[in-house]
Amino acid sequence: MAVPKKRSSMSKKRIRKNIWKKGGYWAALKAFSLAKSLSTGNSKSFFVRQISNQTLD
């Protein structure tokens, strides 16, 4: 027969949720840092092809 589990406390739930949120924060920070390095041209891990803006006469 199925027995319901004990309810976890609010503090444990809050701790787990904050850990999960912090993972997203670090991923966003890393992505922003990479975008910043790509836009300034200081990236050492990505090779971005530069497109020159020449007009055709």
Secondary structure, 3 states (H helix, E strand, C coil): CCCCCCCCCHHHHHHHHHHHHHHHHHHHHHHHHHHHHHHHCCCCCCCCCCCCCCCCC
